[in-house]
Amino acid sequence: MRFLIDSMAGKLARYMRLLGFDTIYSRKGIREEDVRKSKEEGRIILTRNRRLEGENIFILPTEKTEEQIIWVMKKFNLKGLIKPFSRCMECNGELRKMKKDDVKGKVPFYVYLTQEAFSQCSGCGKLYWMGTHGKKLKKKIEKIIREL
Ligand SMILES: [Zn+2]
């Protein structure tokens, strides 16, 4: 299942990617062409703009990011499709696993020494590893899954 999320819910877009869902983020709000293109691509539009109407448009019932995530997961029955850390939070690109040797010199030396698992975004090239930030995100994901 794929999504387009408008600028009023940017944080939700990042979380959707973190959970592995193909999610595009519109900075300029949702325009006619976005609605048309989303239909072609089979994307569900999530927005806070109550004036928008369409068969693939759904209005988020809350402004709170964590409540939005829970709502979306339940609404579209996504629990079984969650694939944490499989998609880039910045650009929506898919992450591919990297060999430790291949990231030598591309990540801080301390990170190279202390981490074993690395992945790279196929879109923007960003390298990911499970540092302190990743552990925090992992806890958040676990909390979300518990509530589903
Ligand atoms: Zn990326």
Backbone and ligand atoms as CSV (ligand in chain L), in Angstrom:
chain,resi,resn,atom,element,x,y,z
A,1,MET,N,N,0.834,-1.195,0.000
A,1,MET,CA,C,0.000,0.000,0.000
A,1,MET,C,C,0.874,1.254,0.000
A,2,ARG,N,N,0.534,2.218,-0.869
A,2,ARG,CA,C,1.378,3.409,-1.017
A,2,ARG,C,C,0.606,4.652,-0.589
A,3,PHE,N,N,1.342,5.677,-0.175
A,3,PHE,CA,C,0.691,6.853,0.396
A,3,PHE,C,C,1.274,8.164,-0.129
A,4,LEU,N,N,0.418,9.174,-0.113
A,4,LEU,CA,C,0.861,10.553,-0.306
A,4,LEU,C,C,0.353,11.326,0.899
A,5,ILE,N,N,1.258,12.005,1.570
A,5,ILE,CA,C,0.878,12.731,2.779
A,5,ILE,C,C,1.164,14.204,2.575
A,6,ASP,N,N,0.254,15.045,2.987
A,6,ASP,CA,C,0.473,16.468,2.713
A,6,ASP,C,C,1.290,17.151,3.805
A,7,SER,N,N,1.669,18.388,3.516
A,7,SER,CA,C,2.651,19.105,4.326
A,7,SER,C,C,2.213,19.303,5.775
A,8,MET,N,N,0.935,19.189,6.052
A,8,MET,CA,C,0.478,19.381,7.429
A,8,MET,C,C,0.790,18.178,8.309
A,9,ALA,N,N,1.235,17.082,7.692
A,9,ALA,CA,C,1.525,15.877,8.480
A,9,ALA,C,C,2.886,15.300,8.086
A,10,GLY,N,N,3.874,16.175,7.991
A,10,GLY,CA,C,5.209,15.772,7.555
A,10,GLY,C,C,5.855,14.727,8.448
A,11,LYS,N,N,5.625,14.846,9.754
A,11,LYS,CA,C,6.222,13.877,10.686
A,11,LYS,C,C,5.650,12.481,10.443
A,12,LEU,N,N,4.373,12.439,10.146
A,12,LEU,CA,C,3.731,11.147,9.864
A,12,LEU,C,C,4.410,10.476,8.668
A,13,ALA,N,N,4.724,11.277,7.646
A,13,ALA,CA,C,5.375,10.733,6.447
A,13,ALA,C,C,6.691,10.041,6.820
A,14,ARG,N,N,7.472,10.672,7.684
A,14,ARG,CA,C,8.758,10.081,8.090
A,14,ARG,C,C,8.544,8.765,8.838
A,15,TYR,N,N,7.534,8.736,9.689
A,15,TYR,CA,C,7.250,7.511,10.435
A,15,TYR,C,C,6.744,6.401,9.528
A,16,MET,N,N,5.928,6.774,8.549
A,16,MET,CA,C,5.425,5.767,7.614
A,16,MET,C,C,6.591,5.106,6.879
A,17,ARG,N,N,7.565,5.910,6.500
A,17,ARG,CA,C,8.767,5.377,5.831
A,17,ARG,C,C,9.556,4.493,6.790
A,18,LEU,N,N,9.690,4.962,8.017
A,18,LEU,CA,C,10.411,4.185,9.033
A,18,LEU,C,C,9.784,2.799,9.176
A,19,LEU,N,N,8.471,2.735,9.046
A,19,LEU,CA,C,7.765,1.453,9.171
A,19,LEU,C,C,7.769,0.679,7.853
A,20,GLY,N,N,8.362,1.270,6.819
A,20,GLY,CA,C,8.563,0.548,5.562
A,20,GLY,C,C,7.546,0.825,4.473
A,21,PHE,N,N,6.689,1.828,4.659
A,21,PHE,CA,C,5.660,2.095,3.657
A,21,PHE,C,C,6.089,3.170,2.658
A,22,ASP,N,N,5.853,2.880,1.391
A,22,ASP,CA,C,6.160,3.795,0.291
A,22,ASP,C,C,5.315,5.062,0.475
A,23,THR,N,N,5.963,6.128,0.894
A,23,THR,CA,C,5.234,7.345,1.261
A,23,THR,C,C,5.882,8.584,0.672
A,24,ILE,N,N,5.115,9.280,-0.153
A,24,ILE,CA,C,5.570,10.540,-0.722
A,24,ILE,C,C,4.994,11.671,0.121
A,25,TYR,N,N,5.768,12.758,0.188
A,25,TYR,CA,C,5.385,13.882,1.031
A,25,TYR,C,C,5.271,15.112,0.155
A,26,SER,N,N,4.144,15.792,0.225
A,26,SER,CA,C,3.966,16.982,-0.594
A,26,SER,C,C,4.172,18.235,0.237
A,27,ARG,N,N,5.162,19.035,-0.140
A,27,ARG,CA,C,5.463,20.257,0.603
A,27,ARG,C,C,4.462,21.366,0.330
A,28,LYS,N,N,3.808,21.296,-0.825
A,28,LYS,CA,C,2.962,22.413,-1.241
A,28,LYS,C,C,1.481,22.133,-1.038
A,29,GLY,N,N,1.173,21.157,-0.214
A,29,GLY,CA,C,-0.231,20.793,-0.074
A,29,GLY,C,C,-0.638,19.907,-1.238
A,30,ILE,N,N,-1.875,19.466,-1.231
A,30,ILE,CA,C,-2.346,18.535,-2.256
A,30,ILE,C,C,-3.027,19.319,-3.373
A,31,ARG,N,N,-2.516,19.203,-4.585
A,31,ARG,CA,C,-3.120,19.876,-5.742
A,31,ARG,C,C,-3.850,18.860,-6.625
A,32,GLU,N,N,-4.623,19.396,-7.562
A,32,GLU,CA,C,-5.376,18.542,-8.504
A,32,GLU,C,C,-4.493,17.441,-9.094
A,33,GLU,N,N,-3.314,17.872,-9.566
A,33,GLU,CA,C,-2.438,16.907,-10.253
A,33,GLU,C,C,-1.936,15.826,-9.296
A,34,ASP,N,N,-1.789,16.190,-8.014
A,34,ASP,CA,C,-1.376,15.187,-7.030
A,34,ASP,C,C,-2.453,14.121,-6.870
A,35,VAL,N,N,-3.705,14.573,-6.866
A,35,VAL,CA,C,-4.827,13.643,-6.710
A,35,VAL,C,C,-4.874,12.692,-7.902
A,36,ARG,N,N,-4.728,13.259,-9.105
A,36,ARG,CA,C,-4.772,12.450,-10.329
A,36,ARG,C,C,-3.619,11.440,-10.352
A,37,LYS,N,N,-2.419,11.939,-10.077
A,37,LYS,CA,C,-1.242,11.082,-10.111
A,37,LYS,C,C,-1.324,9.974,-9.044
A,38,SER,N,N,-1.834,10.326,-7.892
A,38,SER,CA,C,-1.962,9.333,-6.821
A,38,SER,C,C,-2.907,8.213,-7.225
A,39,LYS,N,N,-3.962,8.581,-7.920
A,39,LYS,CA,C,-4.902,7.557,-8.390
A,39,LYS,C,C,-4.192,6.607,-9.346
A,40,GLU,N,N,-3.421,7.186,-10.271
A,40,GLU,CA,C,-2.679,6.362,-11.241
A,40,GLU,C,C,-1.708,5.420,-10.543
A,41,GLU,N,N,-1.055,5.940,-9.508
A,41,GLU,CA,C,-0.031,5.148,-8.797
A,41,GLU,C,C,-0.627,4.289,-7.693
A,42,GLY,N,N,-1.941,4.373,-7.517
A,42,GLY,CA,C,-2.586,3.604,-6.449
A,42,GLY,C,C,-2.199,4.082,-5.065
A,43,ARG,N,N,-1.992,5.388,-4.939
A,43,ARG,CA,C,-1.619,5.940,-3.634
A,43,ARG,C,C,-2.840,6.439,-2.881
A,44,ILE,N,N,-2.818,6.213,-1.590
A,44,ILE,CA,C,-3.843,6.761,-0.715
A,44,ILE,C,C,-3.342,8.117,-0.221
A,45,ILE,N,N,-4.197,9.124,-0.288
A,45,ILE,CA,C,-3.817,10.458,0.168
A,45,ILE,C,C,-4.288,10.652,1.606
A,46,LEU,N,N,-3.348,11.046,2.464
A,46,LEU,CA,C,-3.689,11.337,3.864
A,46,LEU,C,C,-3.469,12.823,4.092
A,47,THR,N,N,-4.484,13.502,4.590
A,47,THR,CA,C,-4.386,14.943,4.740
A,47,THR,C,C,-5.166,15.424,5.950
A,48,ARG,N,N,-4.872,16.653,6.373
A,48,ARG,CA,C,-5.670,17.294,7.423
A,48,ARG,C,C,-6.635,18.311,6.797
A,49,ASN,N,N,-6.553,18.454,5.491
A,49,ASN,CA,C,-7.376,19.438,4.786
A,49,ASN,C,C,-8.769,18.875,4.504
A,50,ARG,N,N,-9.736,19.320,5.275
A,50,ARG,CA,C,-11.091,18.761,5.193
A,50,ARG,C,C,-11.818,19.148,3.916
A,51,ARG,N,N,-11.257,20.112,3.181
A,51,ARG,CA,C,-11.924,20.515,1.936
A,51,ARG,C,C,-11.663,19.543,0.785
A,52,LEU,N,N,-10.641,18.707,0.957
A,52,LEU,CA,C,-10.311,17.768,-0.113
A,52,LEU,C,C,-11.292,16.594,-0.107
A,53,GLU,N,N,-11.715,16.233,-1.298
A,53,GLU,CA,C,-12.623,15.087,-1.410
A,53,GLU,C,C,-12.197,14.200,-2.567
A,54,GLY,N,N,-12.356,12.920,-2.399
A,54,GLY,CA,C,-12.021,11.979,-3.465
A,54,GLY,C,C,-12.010,10.581,-2.900
A,55,GLU,N,N,-12.151,9.592,-3.789
A,55,GLU,CA,C,-12.258,8.215,-3.300
A,55,GLU,C,C,-10.968,7.721,-2.653
A,56,ASN,N,N,-9.825,8.330,-3.037
A,56,ASN,CA,C,-8.552,7.880,-2.450
A,56,ASN,C,C,-8.024,8.878,-1.414
A,57,ILE,N,N,-8.887,9.779,-0.953
A,57,ILE,CA,C,-8.464,10.789,0.021
A,57,ILE,C,C,-9.073,10.499,1.393
A,58,PHE,N,N,-8.232,10.485,2.397
A,58,PHE,CA,C,-8.700,10.238,3.759
A,58,PHE,C,C,-8.227,11.368,4.676
A,59,ILE,N,N,-9.122,11.846,5.508
A,59,ILE,CA,C,-8.811,12.954,6.413
A,59,ILE,C,C,-8.287,12.391,7.740
A,60,LEU,N,N,-7.104,12.844,8.133
A,60,LEU,CA,C,-6.533,12.399,9.409
A,60,LEU,C,C,-7.336,13.022,10.553
A,61,PRO,N,N,-7.768,12.227,11.513
A,61,PRO,CA,C,-8.667,12.738,12.549
A,61,PRO,C,C,-7.967,13.489,13.685
A,62,THR,N,N,-6.654,13.513,13.679
A,62,THR,CA,C,-5.934,14.157,14.784
A,62,THR,C,C,-4.659,14.829,14.267
A,63,GLU,N,N,-4.131,15.772,15.071
A,63,GLU,CA,C,-2.877,16.443,14.689
A,63,GLU,C,C,-1.672,15.763,15.326
A,64,LYS,N,N,-1.922,14.892,16.288
A,64,LYS,CA,C,-0.814,14.260,17.016
A,64,LYS,C,C,-0.235,13.107,16.198
A,65,THR,N,N,1.073,13.188,15.964
A,65,THR,CA,C,1.721,12.229,15.065
A,65,THR,C,C,1.505,10.781,15.507
A,66,GLU,N,N,1.735,10.505,16.799
A,66,GLU,CA,C,1.614,9.111,17.246
A,66,GLU,C,C,0.200,8.582,17.075
A,67,GLU,N,N,-0.783,9.436,17.320
A,67,GLU,CA,C,-2.179,9.016,17.131
A,67,GLU,C,C,-2.482,8.819,15.646
A,68,GLN,N,N,-1.867,9.657,14.814
A,68,GLN,CA,C,-2.052,9.509,13.358
A,68,GLN,C,C,-1.528,8.156,12.883
A,69,ILE,N,N,-0.341,7.780,13.380
A,69,ILE,CA,C,0.256,6.505,12.952
A,69,ILE,C,C,-0.670,5.343,13.317
A,70,ILE,N,N,-1.105,5.336,14.569
A,70,ILE,CA,C,-1.987,4.256,15.041
A,70,ILE,C,C,-3.254,4.214,14.185
A,71,TRP,N,N,-3.806,5.395,13.912
A,71,TRP,CA,C,-5.037,5.488,13.127
A,71,TRP,C,C,-4.825,4.886,11.726
A,72,VAL,N,N,-3.740,5.274,11.083
A,72,VAL,CA,C,-3.471,4.792,9.718
A,72,VAL,C,C,-3.248,3.283,9.710
A,73,MET,N,N,-2.469,2.789,10.679
A,73,MET,CA,C,-2.169,1.351,10.735
A,73,MET,C,C,-3.452,0.535,10.890
A,74,LYS,N,N,-4.357,1.045,11.741
A,74,LYS,CA,C,-5.606,0.325,11.980
A,74,LYS,C,C,-6.565,0.464,10.804
A,75,LYS,N,N,-6.668,1.688,10.311
A,75,LYS,CA,C,-7.607,1.981,9.222
A,75,LYS,C,C,-7.353,1.089,8.002
A,76,PHE,N,N,-6.065,0.930,7.660
A,76,PHE,CA,C,-5.728,0.187,6.447
A,76,PHE,C,C,-5.169,-1.209,6.764
A,77,ASN,N,N,-5.308,-1.602,8.016
A,77,ASN,CA,C,-4.913,-2.945,8.437
A,77,ASN,C,C,-3.463,-3.272,8.042
A,78,LEU,N,N,-2.534,-2.429,8.478
A,78,LEU,CA,C,-1.158,-2.506,7.989
A,78,LEU,C,C,-0.202,-3.262,8.918
A,79,LYS,N,N,-0.709,-3.667,10.063
A,79,LYS,CA,C,0.187,-4.246,11.075
A,79,LYS,C,C,1.098,-5.336,10.502
A,80,GLY,N,N,0.512,-6.243,9.734
A,80,GLY,CA,C,1.286,-7.365,9.201
A,80,GLY,C,C,2.249,-6.970,8.087
A,81,LEU,N,N,2.146,-5.734,7.620
A,81,LEU,CA,C,2.989,-5.288,6.499
A,81,LEU,C,C,4.159,-4.410,6.946
A,82,ILE,N,N,4.231,-4.182,8.258
A,82,ILE,CA,C,5.287,-3.311,8.779
A,82,ILE,C,C,6.663,-3.953,8.572
A,83,LYS,N,N,7.557,-3.188,7.948
A,83,LYS,CA,C,8.945,-3.649,7.764
A,83,LYS,C,C,9.863,-2.541,8.242
A,84,PRO,N,N,10.157,-2.517,9.533
A,84,PRO,CA,C,10.947,-1.416,10.084
A,84,PRO,C,C,12.323,-1.316,9.438
A,85,PHE,N,N,12.800,-0.100,9.298
A,85,PHE,CA,C,14.147,0.179,8.772
A,85,PHE,C,C,14.391,-0.415,7.388
A,86,SER,N,N,13.398,-0.394,6.515
A,86,SER,CA,C,13.599,-0.888,5.153
A,86,SER,C,C,13.542,0.252,4.137
A,87,ARG,N,N,13.240,1.458,4.616
A,87,ARG,CA,C,13.053,2.583,3.700
A,87,ARG,C,C,13.666,3.853,4.310
A,88,CYS,N,N,14.193,4.711,3.465
A,88,CYS,CA,C,14.863,5.935,3.910
A,88,CYS,C,C,13.845,6.953,4.436
A,89,MET,N,N,14.082,7.455,5.648
A,89,MET,CA,C,13.156,8.434,6.231
A,89,MET,C,C,13.233,9.777,5.506
A,90,GLU,N,N,14.362,10.038,4.860
A,90,GLU,CA,C,14.546,11.334,4.190
A,90,GLU,C,C,13.885,11.377,2.816
A,91,CYS,N,N,14.087,10.307,2.013
A,91,CYS,CA,C,13.682,10.418,0.607
A,91,CYS,C,C,12.761,9.294,0.135
A,92,ASN,N,N,12.417,8.340,0.990
A,92,ASN,CA,C,11.512,7.251,0.615
A,92,ASN,C,C,12.194,6.149,-0.195
A,93,GLY,N,N,13.482,6.263,-0.440
A,93,GLY,CA,C,14.200,5.218,-1.182
A,93,GLY,C,C,14.287,3.936,-0.371
A,94,GLU,N,N,14.430,2.802,-1.064
A,94,GLU,CA,C,14.569,1.536,-0.345
A,94,GLU,C,C,15.992,1.378,0.160
A,95,LEU,N,N,16.124,0.796,1.351
A,95,LEU,CA,C,17.453,0.573,1.920
A,95,LEU,C,C,17.951,-0.806,1.537
A,96,ARG,N,N,19.225,-0.875,1.195
A,96,ARG,CA,C,19.823,-2.200,0.947
A,96,ARG,C,C,20.964,-2.413,1.940
A,97,LYS,N,N,21.092,-3.662,2.347
A,97,LYS,CA,C,22.115,-3.999,3.334
A,97,LYS,C,C,23.504,-3.820,2.728
A,98,MET,N,N,24.440,-3.371,3.572
A,98,MET,CA,C,25.811,-3.156,3.114
A,98,MET,C,C,26.744,-4.054,3.921
A,99,LYS,N,N,27.823,-4.480,3.261
A,99,LYS,CA,C,28.850,-5.223,3.997
A,99,LYS,C,C,29.682,-4.214,4.793
A,100,LYS,N,N,30.123,-4.656,5.945
A,100,LYS,CA,C,30.912,-3.774,6.803
A,100,LYS,C,C,32.122,-3.196,6.047
A,101,ASP,N,N,32.776,-4.039,5.250
A,101,ASP,CA,C,33.943,-3.585,4.475
A,101,ASP,C,C,33.602,-2.420,3.547
A,102,ASP,N,N,32.387,-2.448,3.007
A,102,ASP,CA,C,32.005,-1.446,2.014
A,102,ASP,C,C,31.747,-0.051,2.605
A,103,VAL,N,N,31.562,0.025,3.904
A,103,VAL,CA,C,31.304,1.342,4.499
A,103,VAL,C,C,32.552,1.929,5.165
A,104,LYS,N,N,33.642,1.167,5.110
A,104,LYS,CA,C,34.883,1.659,5.720
A,104,LYS,C,C,35.277,3.003,5.092
A,105,GLY,N,N,35.535,3.994,5.941
A,105,GLY,CA,C,35.903,5.319,5.438
A,105,GLY,C,C,34.707,6.183,5.089
A,106,LYS,N,N,33.533,5.588,5.034
A,106,LYS,CA,C,32.334,6.369,4.691
A,106,LYS,C,C,31.501,6.706,5.922
A,107,VAL,N,N,31.818,6.051,7.027
A,107,VAL,CA,C,31.135,6.370,8.283
A,107,VAL,C,C,32.216,6.736,9.298
A,108,PRO,N,N,31.832,7.449,10.364
A,108,PRO,CA,C,32.849,7.775,11.384
A,108,PRO,C,C,33.545,6.515,11.880
A,109,PHE,N,N,34.835,6.620,12.167
A,109,PHE,CA,C,35.626,5.446,12.516
A,109,PHE,C,C,35.046,4.708,13.726
A,110,TYR,N,N,34.600,5.491,14.716
A,110,TYR,CA,C,34.022,4.870,15.913
A,110,TYR,C,C,32.808,4.012,15.541
A,111,VAL,N,N,32.009,4.530,14.644
A,111,VAL,CA,C,30.816,3.802,14.189
A,111,VAL,C,C,31.246,2.515,13.490
A,112,TYR,N,N,32.256,2.632,12.634
A,112,TYR,CA,C,32.769,1.464,11.914
A,112,TYR,C,C,33.224,0.376,12.894
A,113,LEU,N,N,33.886,0.817,13.953
A,113,LEU,CA,C,34.413,-0.140,14.925
A,113,LEU,C,C,33.320,-0.803,15.755
A,114,THR,N,N,32.285,-0.053,16.065
A,114,THR,CA,C,31.321,-0.544,17.051
A,114,THR,C,C,30.039,-1.117,16.444
A,115,GLN,N,N,29.781,-0.847,15.180
A,115,GLN,CA,C,28.544,-1.338,14.572
A,115,GLN,C,C,28.836,-2.489,13.605
A,116,GLU,N,N,27.850,-3.370,13.439
A,116,GLU,CA,C,28.031,-4.498,12.524
A,116,GLU,C,C,27.102,-4.423,11.313
A,117,ALA,N,N,25.900,-3.888,11.538
A,117,ALA,CA,C,24.906,-3.890,10.462
A,117,ALA,C,C,24.745,-2.490,9.862
A,118,PHE,N,N,24.932,-2.407,8.549
A,118,PHE,CA,C,24.790,-1.137,7.847
A,118,PHE,C,C,23.857,-1.306,6.658
A,119,SER,N,N,23.193,-0.210,6.321
A,119,SER,CA,C,22.424,-0.225,5.080
A,119,SER,C,C,22.529,1.144,4.418
A,120,GLN,N,N,22.237,1.147,3.107
A,120,GLN,CA,C,22.357,2.395,2.354
A,120,GLN,C,C,21.089,2.628,1.554
A,121,CYS,N,N,20.703,3.908,1.463
A,121,CYS,CA,C,19.516,4.264,0.697
A,121,CYS,C,C,19.829,4.194,-0.802
A,122,SER,N,N,18.953,3.511,-1.547
A,122,SER,CA,C,19.150,3.403,-2.998
A,122,SER,C,C,18.767,4.707,-3.698
A,123,GLY,N,N,18.125,5.618,-2.965
A,123,GLY,CA,C,17.740,6.906,-3.546
A,123,GLY,C,C,18.806,7.972,-3.322
A,124,CYS,N,N,19.021,8.363,-2.073
A,124,CYS,CA,C,19.917,9.492,-1.777
A,124,CYS,C,C,21.299,9.052,-1.325
A,125,GLY,N,N,21.506,7.747,-1.118
A,125,GLY,CA,C,22.839,7.255,-0.754
A,125,GLY,C,C,23.160,7.337,0.725
A,126,LYS,N,N,22.244,7.836,1.519
A,126,LYS,CA,C,22.501,7.975,2.948
A,126,LYS,C,C,22.769,6.619,3.598
A,127,LEU,N,N,23.761,6.597,4.481
A,127,LEU,CA,C,24.088,5.355,5.187
A,127,LEU,C,C,23.384,5.308,6.534
A,128,TYR,N,N,22.872,4.135,6.858
A,128,TYR,CA,C,22.166,3.946,8.131
A,128,TYR,C,C,22.827,2.847,8.935
A,129,TRP,N,N,22.824,3.025,10.251
A,129,TRP,CA,C,23.249,1.960,11.156
A,129,TRP,C,C,22.474,2.150,12.454
A,130,MET,N,N,22.498,1.103,13.277
A,130,MET,CA,C,21.691,1.133,14.485
A,130,MET,C,C,22.439,1.807,15.623
A,131,GLY,N,N,22.538,3.123,15.591
A,131,GLY,CA,C,23.177,3.859,16.684
A,131,GLY,C,C,22.158,4.184,17.759
A,132,THR,N,N,22.492,5.178,18.576
A,132,THR,CA,C,21.595,5.587,19.659
A,132,THR,C,C,20.242,6.024,19.119
A,133,HIS,N,N,20.275,6.796,18.021
A,133,HIS,CA,C,19.044,7.291,17.408
A,133,HIS,C,C,18.179,6.118,16.920
A,134,GLY,N,N,18.843,5.155,16.297
A,134,GLY,CA,C,18.131,3.980,15.790
A,134,GLY,C,C,17.459,3.199,16.906
A,135,LYS,N,N,18.133,3.113,18.032
A,135,LYS,CA,C,17.561,2.375,19.171
A,135,LYS,C,C,16.320,3.083,19.701
A,136,LYS,N,N,16.378,4.406,19.716
A,136,LYS,CA,C,15.206,5.186,20.155
A,136,LYS,C,C,14.025,4.933,19.215
A,137,LEU,N,N,14.341,4.942,17.921
A,137,LEU,CA,C,13.283,4.710,16.931
A,137,LEU,C,C,12.711,3.298,17.064
A,138,LYS,N,N,13.596,2.352,17.348
A,138,LYS,CA,C,13.163,0.966,17.506
A,138,LYS,C,C,12.168,0.853,18.662
A,139,LYS,N,N,12.464,1.566,19.748
A,139,LYS,CA,C,11.552,1.568,20.898
A,139,LYS,C,C,10.199,2.152,20.506
A,140,LYS,N,N,10.241,3.228,19.717
A,140,LYS,CA,C,8.991,3.856,19.283
A,140,LYS,C,C,8.171,2.897,18.423
A,141,ILE,N,N,8.873,2.188,17.544
A,141,ILE,CA,C,8.183,1.224,16.679
A,141,ILE,C,C,7.521,0.137,17.529
A,142,GLU,N,N,8.264,-0.359,18.511
A,142,GLU,CA,C,7.715,-1.408,19.387
A,142,GLU,C,C,6.477,-0.914,20.124
A,143,LYS,N,N,6.541,0.361,20.537
A,143,LYS,CA,C,5.388,0.957,21.248
A,143,LYS,C,C,4.179,1.038,20.320
A,144,ILE,N,N,4.429,1.435,19.080
A,144,ILE,CA,C,3.339,1.526,18.097
A,144,ILE,C,C,2.718,0.154,17.880
A,145,ILE,N,N,3.576,-0.853,17.657
A,145,ILE,CA,C,3.067,-2.200,17.368
A,145,ILE,C,C,2.254,-2.740,18.546
A,146,ARG,N,N,2.684,-2.414,19.755
A,146,ARG,CA,C,1.925,-2.868,20.946
A,146,ARG,C,C,0.512,-2.309,20.967
A,147,GLU,N,N,0.357,-1.130,20.405
A,147,GLU,CA,C,-0.968,-0.483,20.435
A,147,GLU,C,C,-1.877,-0.928,19.296
A,148,LEU,N,N,-1.360,-1.735,18.395
A,148,LEU,CA,C,-2.177,-2.172,17.250
A,148,LEU,C,C,-2.926,-3.462,17.561
L,1,ZN,ZN,ZN,17.305,8.341,0.916
